[in-house]
Amino acid sequence: MTQSRTHNCNELRLSDAGKQVTLVGWFENIRKVSKNLGFVILRDFYGTTQIVIETEEMMSVIDSVNKESTISVTGEVRERSSKNAELPTGEIEVVPTSIEVLGKCTHNELPFEINRSKEADENTRLKYRYLDLRNPDVKSKIILRSKIVAELRASMIAHDFMEITTPILTCSSPEGARDYLVPARNHPGKFYALPQAPQQFKQILMASGFDRYFQIAPCFRDEDARADRSPGEFYQLDMEMAFASQEDIFAVVEDVLPPIFAKYGVYNTASTAPFVRIPYLESMDKYGSDKPDLRIDLVLQDATDVMADCGFGPFEGNVVKAIVVDNLTATRKQIDAMIAEVEVATAQKTYWFKLDENGEIVGGIAKFLQERKQAVIDALSLKPGDFVGLAAGPLLVAQKTAGVFRKLLGAAAEGHMKKDTYEFCWIVDFPMYEIGEESGELEFCHNPFSMPQGGMDALKNQEPLDILAYQYDLVCNGVELSSGAIRNHDPEIMIEAFKLVGLGEDDVKAKFPAMYNAFTYGAPPHGGIAPGVDRMIMLIAGEESIREIIPFPMNKNAQDIMMDAPATVDQKQLDDVHIAIVMPKED
């Protein structure tokens, strides 16, 4: 070892008995037996070592030090009489000849016990993140993150990708979320924006003659937090390939990701190439989601013909979707809890019935189905003991509601969910356009830079809502890891694509001047994808919250409690960048 130590706190073994050593670390705890006998746990980044206090002199030093102070211990290694087989250093202990305080903890009380910090309130953990990170369990997730990022980088380089960093200060771009704006001091009234993604830069790199680009890219979006999304900033494995087809992109991703998931994941198996390809419309019809969890073997069935006119009000004039489940042993209370959870997630009600062991329809909406019992049984291929979950509404509403119900039923029913694997799939053939829920007008469904399938001919001769895009999502265990696309590299096709959403050639040139102009000088067909690093690591680590795998995360309100950000700034700073604050009026 270097620095002021001879070994780290996870290094000494029985073969080191008799050696004079120096260890440094944090004073974690002491079990005091008498005034001249105690057992100290010393912890550093690597692990722990037991220090045995056997003199009043050494005890007086320890008594004067608060827990979590940093200390240096010099002494002799000896064999422990009471060994701890669970610790790598459990066969030895160190008897100190000197103890030096290196960094004093001035607090008698800690905000939480270090090794139980995950039990503390989240805002307390984030405020004292430097203490939270001392917890070996919390620290291990950050170490895991470092290893995964290093392996991702090595794998991309092995696939002949070149790492190139793109600008952080750029122009505002309509990527779909709100920008973080940065005032330009030397250009009054003008602003930089932090990039929501390196989208335009990486496409311009392709037009610049670079063949394969990647970076572990920071992205910034002013959006609300979720369990699987950190507010403010996140990282993605951003990549782009020139002269590439959709299958070329898939081949790289399918070669890079599964070995990393299998090596570091809480599950040691992952899908191998080729991943299942599911068209978007099929995914919505079968799974009620464009990010299906394929560990669950349940699929949606259409029950509209046999149930829409059964006299049950919510079904009338609507699409009815059913999920048939065997081996569901849930109680009525548990069924009601699932139905309530679906309603919280979707704002839609769901319904149910069972086919009992005598072949009778019972429970839930059973009374509305008695006159057509056999038709229902035949339509859904029911057998005694089957449970049927139901959702109704306009097509998309019925699908999405049933999709949420499917996930809950799959997790609750025995034998319908593989829980020890990573199941990847590609969702392909996304619609190029959709009708916006808020605007009621034609909008791009996903990425406006995607190449429409059929090119110019499709844009001119097909109904806009029927046009598909060379666009794809990567999904793992029901979590969307990334969207990607083969790009629209032809300026004429680009202008035609934007024309359908009401933006003319001048608008395209004004919104994307650099990329549009670069493409007019001859751009290669190209495509890419950008799997979210934070989401990948969350899945690999088996964590429910993305904040557990980020070194210094913000809270749910996009606040850095530890650094007290966002914060006010003084008037001179505002004057320098020509900003005046206008506070919202109170109601």
N, C-alpha and C positions, 0 to 999 in steps of 0.2 A: 504493500500500500504506500501511497504518497501522503502528503500533508503532515499532520501532526500525529498520525496513528500508524501502528504497525500492521493492524488487521481491522477488518470491519466486524460488525456485531453478528454476522451470520457465518463467519469464516472458521472460527476455532473448533478443533475436534480433539478427541482423546489423544491423538498422536502428538498434539501440541503441549501436553502436560509437562510442566517444569519450565516452560519458556517464560521469559519476561516480556510482557506486551504492553502496548498502550492502545486503549480504545477511546473513541469519542462518540458522543450522541446525546440523546435526550433522557433525562432522568424520568422514567415512566412511572415507577411505583416502588414502594418498599413494604416488605412484610417484616415488621419489627418484633423480634422475639424477646429481647432484653436490652438493657442500656449499652451493651457491647456486642450484640448479635442481631444482625438483620440481613435480609436478602433483597437486594436492589435489582430491578430490571432496567437495563440500559438498552435504548433503542436507537438505531440509526436507519438510514434508507434501506439497508440490506436485511435487517432482522434484529434479533435481540440476544443479549448475553446476560447471564446472572452474575452479579457482583456480590460477594459475601463480605459483609462488614463484621470484623472480629475484634475490633479495639474501640475503646471509648473515643480515642482521637479521631478515627475515621467516622464514627457515629456522630460526633459533634459537627463535622464538616457537612455530612448529609442532612442533619437536623436543621442546619442554617440555610438550606436550599429548598426552594419551592419545586414541586413537580413541574416538569416540562422545561426546566432550566437545562442548558447544554453544559456538559461536564466532560473532562478528560480524566480517564482512570488508567493509572499505571500499576501493574502488579503481576503476580505469578499465576499461571494457568495450572489448575489441578483437577483431578477427577472428582465428579460429584458423587456423594454417597447415595443421594436420592435422585436417580436419573429421570429425565422427562423424554420419553421416546417420541413425543409429538413435535419436539423442537430439533432442528438440525444441530444446535449447540447444546442439546439437552444432556450430554454426557460430561460436560465440563463446567467449571465456574472460575472466576478470577478473584483472587484475594488481593485487594489493593494495598500498595505501599504509599500511594499519594493520589489525592483527588483534587482536581483544579476546576473551579467554576469558570466557564468560558463565556456564557451568555445567561444572565440571570433573568428568570421569570419573576416579575415583580407582583404577580397576582396570586393571592392565597387560594382563591376559588376560580375554577375554570368554567366557561359557559356550558360545557358538557364534558362528559368523560370521553377521552380521545377514542378509545376502542369501541365506544357505543355511540359515536357521533351521528350515525344514520338514524338513530331513534329521536334525535332532536328536531325541533321545528325547522322547516326548510329555510326560512329567512334567517334564523340564528346560525344555521350551518353556513349560509352564504356570506353573512356578515363576518364570521370568523373562519373563512375558507382556509386560511393558512393553518388553522388548527384541525379543521375537518380533513385536510389532505394528509395530516400526520397519521390518520387512521389507516393501518395497513390495507384494509379492505377497500377503502376509497382510493388510496394511492395506487393500488394494483390496477384499477381501471384506466388510470392515466398512463401507467407503464404499458398496459396492453395497447392503448391508443398509439403510443410511440412506436411499438413494434409493428403494428398493422400498417401504419403510414409508411414506415421504412420498407416493409415488404411490398406494399402497393407500388411504391416508387421503383424499387428494384425490378419488379415484374414488368412494369411499363417500359423501363429502359431495355430490359431483355427482349421486349417485343419491338424494338427499334423506334420507340417514341422518344422525342426530344423534349426535355423539360424547358419551358419558356414561361417567364412571368409576365403577366399583362398588367396594365396600369390600374391603380386604385382610384386615382382622381380622374374622372372622365365626365362625359356629358350625360344628362338625364335621358333615359330611353324607356319607351313604353313596354316594359317586360311583364306587366301584370300586377305588380305590387307597388307600394309607395317607395319612392327613393329616399335615401338619406342625402340631404343637400349640404354642400360646403360653400360658404360665401367666398368669392374671389376678391381678395383685398385690392389687387391692382386693376380690377375690372369692375367698378361699382355697378351694382344691380345685376351682376351675373353670378352664376353658381356652377360649381362642379357637382357631380353626383358620385356617390360610392357605387360601384358596379353591383347590380343585382346578380349578374353572372358575366363571365368574359365572352358572352355569345358573339358579339360583333368582332371583337379582337381575334378570336380564334378562327372565325371564318375569313377574316382579312389575312391571317397568316397562311391559310390555304391558298388564297389568291396571290400571296407573295412568293409562293413556290416551296413552302415547307410542306413536307409530306406527312409526317405524323407528329402531332403536338400533344403534350399533356402538362398539367400542373395540379398540385394540391391547392385549389384556388379558394381564397376567401371571397365570400359573397355577402352582400348587405341588403336586407329588405326590412322595411318598417312595417312589420306585421305581427299579429298577436301570437303568443306562445301556445303550444300544444304539448302533449306528452312526448310526441315524436318530432317536435320542431322547436328549435331555440329561436327566441326573438332577436332581432338585430343582425347577428352575423352567424354564418355557418360555413362549412368547408365542403368542397366536392372534388371528386377525382375527375377533373375536366379533361376531355380528350376530343380530338378531331383527326380525321383521316382524309387525305386527298385521293381522288380516283377510287372511291370506295362505294361498295353497295351495302345495303342493309345487312346482308349475310356476313360481310367482312367485319362490320362493327360487332355483330353478335359473336363471331368467332373469337375476337379478342377478349370481350367481356367474359365469355364462357370459359376461357382459358385462365384468366387472371383471378376471378373472384372465388370460385368453388374451393381451390386449395387453401386459400386464406381462411375461409369460413370453417372448413374441415379441420384446419390446424389449430386455430385459436378459439373456435366457438364452444359454447356450452354443450352443443350437440356436435358429435364428431363425424357426421355424415352430411353431405350436401349434394344437390342435384349435379349431375355431370352433363357434359355437352352431348347432344344439343338440348337446350331447355325447351319445354313445351311452348309452342306458339299458339296463342288464342286470339282470334279476331275480336275487336272491341265489342261488336254487337253480340257475338256469341257469348262473351264473358258476362255481359250484362244479363243476357237471357238465362244462362245456366247458373251463374253465381250471384247475380244481383249486385255486381261490383266490377270496376275496372282494375281492382287490385285484389284478386281472389286469393284466399288462403287455401292452397291446394293440399295442405295436410288434412283438410276436412273433405270427406268423400261425398257429402250431401250435395244434391243439385236441385235447382228450382224446377217445378213443373207448372205448366199452364193449366189452370182450372176454370178459366173464364167460361167456356162453353157449358160446363156442367153446373156452375154455381152462380153465375152473374144474375140469373133470373130466379133464384131460389126463394126470394121474398125477404132476404136480409138486406136492409137498407144500404149499408156501406158498400155492398157488392153491386148494386144496380147501376148499370151503365159504365162500369169500371172493368179494368183488367184485374183478374184474380190470380195470384201466384201462390203455390203451395210448396211446402217442404215436408217430405215424408221421412219419419225417423222411427227406426226400431230401437229396441234396447234403451228407451228413455224411461228411467225410473223416477223422474222428478215428481215431487208432491205438488198439489194444487198451489201451495204457497210459493214454491220455486218457479212454477210456470208463470204465476202472476208477477213475480219479480223480474223474470225475463221479459215479459210483455211491457212492464214499466220501463225497463232499461232500453228497449227498442224505441219506446215513445220519447224518452229523453234524447236519444241520439238522432231521431228522424222527425220528431213532432207528428208521427203517424201512429195510429192504433193498429194492433195485430190481433189475430183471432186464432182459435184452435178447436180441434175435437179429437177424439180417439176412436179406434175400432177395438172394442173389447174382445175378450177371449171367446165370446159367443157370436162374434161377427156383428155386433150391434154398434151403431154410431152413438157415442155418449160424450157428455161434457161440452163445455164451450158453446158453440153455435149449433149443436147437434139437432135441436128441434126444427131448424130450418131445412134440414137435409133428409129427414125421415122418409118423405115421399119419393125421393130419388136415391135411396140408399145404394141400390145395386149399381146404378149409373156412376155414382161417386166412387164406389169401390173399384169398378172396372176402369174408370178414367185414370185413377191414380195407382192402380195395381196394388191395392191395399191388402194386407193380411192381418189376422187377429193380433192385437197388441201394438199396432202401429199408431204413432202420434202424428198429427198433421198440423203444422203451423201455416197460417194464412195471412196474406197481405193484399190490400186492394187499393186501387186508385188509377190515375192515368198511368200509361205503360212505365215510364221512367220512375215514377213515385212507387208503384207497386214493386218494381224490380229492386230498387235501392232499399226499400223497407224490408222486403223478404231477404235481401242480402245480409242485413244486420242480424235478423232473426236466425238465419242460417249459421252464422258464426257462433252465436250463443248456444244454439242447439247442438252444433258439432262439438263444442267444448264440454257440454253437459252430458251428452249421450255416450254410453260406453261403446268403444270400438269404432268410432267414426272420425277420430282425429289422431294422426301420428304426431306425437309430441317431442320426438327426439331427433329431428332432422330439419335441415334447411331446404325448403322446396321453392325453387326459382321458376319463374315463367316469364315469357315475353307477351305483353298485350300489344297487338299489331293492328294495322288497318283502322286507325282512328279517323273519324270524320274530319274533313278539312275545316268545315264550318258548322256552326250551331246558332240557334236563336238565343240571344242573351236573356237570362232570367230577369234582369232589371231593365234592360233597354228595349226588349221585345224586337230587336233588330238583328240582322245577320252579323255574326262576329266570328273571328277565328276561334276554333275549338281549343287549340293548344298553342303551338308555336307558329307565329306568322311567317317564319323563315323556312317552313317545311315545303318540300317539293310535292305538289299534288300528283297523285297517281293518274297517269294519262296526260300529264303536262298541259300544254296550251289547249289541246283538243278538249280535254275534260272541262277546263274553265269556260270555254266558249259554248260547249254543246250539252253539258250535263246540268241537271238541277243542282244548285250549290250544295243543298243538304245531302245529296247523293255522292258527292265527290269525297273520295278517301285520300288520305295523305300517307306518305312514307314516313310515318311517325310511330314511335314505339315507347312503351314503358317497361322498365325492369321491375319486377315484383318479387319479393321474398317473404314467405309466411304472412301474406296479407298486408305487407308494408311496401308502399311504393318507394323504391330506392332511387329511381331516376326516370326522367323523360329524355328522349333523344329523337333524332330525325336525320333523314337524308335531306340536305338543304336545297333550297331553291336558289341555284347559282346563276340562273339566266335572267338578266334584267327585264326582258320583255315578259316572261312568265311572271316575274315578281310584280310588275306593274299591273298585269291583268288580275292577279290574285288579290291585290289590295283594292282594285277597282270594285270588286264585288262587295266589299265592306264599306264602300263609299269614300275611299281615299284615292285620289288621282295621282298622276305621275309626279306632279309638283310636291304633293304631300310625301311621297316615298323619298324623293330626293332631299326634301327638307328634314325628314325624320332620321334617315339613315344615309347621310351624304357620303361618308367615307366608304361604307360597304358597297353602296350602289355604284359609286364611281370605280371602285376596285374591280367590281364584276364586269364593268364595261371594257376593261383591258384584258379580258380573257381569263375566266375563272374555271378551275377544274370542278367536276362533280365531286361533292364531298359530303361527309356526314359525321356525326359524333354523338356523344352521350356524356353525362356527368353524374355518376352515382354519388349520392350524399355520403360523405365520410362519416359524419356524426351518426346518421341513421344506421349505417352498416355496423359501426362499432357498438351501437346500442343493441342491435340484434345479436351480434357475436358475443357480447358480454352477458346477454340475457337480462338486460335491465329494462324496466318499464318506463323510466324517465330518461330523456336525452341529457338532462343536466348532470346525471351521474358520470358521464364519460367526457365531460368538457372541463378543462382545468379551472377556469374562472367563469362560470355561467352567470347569466342574468336571471332574475326571478321572473315570475309569470307576467309581471307588469313592465318588463323590459328595463329593469333597474339593476345596476351593479351596486348592491348594498355595501359591499366591502369598500369600494372606491367612491361611493356616494355619487354615482353618475346615473342619469344626467343631472347636471348642477347648473346653477346660475353663474354668469360671468360678469366681470365688472364693466362699467360703462365705457372705459377706454377700449377694451377689446371689441365691444360692439361698434364703437365709432370707427375703429380701424377697418372694419369690414363693411361699414355703411349699413348697419342693421339697426332698425328700431323695433322694439318689442311692443306689440299690441295684444294685451291679455284679453281672453274671451270674457264677454259680459256675463255676470252672474244672473241666474234665472230669478 
